[in-house]
Amino acid sequence: MKGAWPCVAVLLAGLVIGWLWNGALWGERYAQLERDHAQHIATQQAASADVISRTLLRERDLHNQLEEYEQNAQAEKQEWTRKLADSNAVSRRMREKLDDISGRIGADTGTAADCQAARVTAGMLADMHARLDEATGVYAATADGSRIAGRACEAAYGAARGL
């Protein structure tokens, strides 16, 4: 057995050296994998940050465009409201003139005696004109509001689609 010890010692030394050498090789491989993984994570984080940044910029641009469209729609609505008020004032003056004419026809004794039918017809026409004018104003205001809202909606949709 004395001769076997050197072989066992060489075998053990070879085993220890192989173990250490294999550990060093695998340690280097693991270190390289960790470096590759860290590089991959850093690349992904940079790409994510870029996407988030571009998304936020696009969102801000869309928000600004929507605000601009809303302001334009508000200005247009105010303009149409002013025009409606002007047309209502003209209509009111016309009704007052028709009422005045109807009153004069009724106050004129010669006309009243001679043209009872004309007086009734003039009063009826004045009343009908007033009612039609009022209905026209309501329809016009509704149509203008719908048109303005529709145009603002179309502009916002076009901006959201990126047109």
Secondary structure, DSSP 8 states (H G I E B T S, - for coil): -TTHHHHHHHHHHHHHHHHHHHHHHHHHHHHHHHHHHHHHHHHHHHHHHHHHHHHHHHHHHHHHHHHHHHHHHHHHHHHHHHHHHHHHHHHHHHHHHHHHHHHHHHH-HHHHHH-HHHHHHHHHHHHHHHHHHHHHHHHHHHHHHHHHHHHHHHHHHHHHHT-
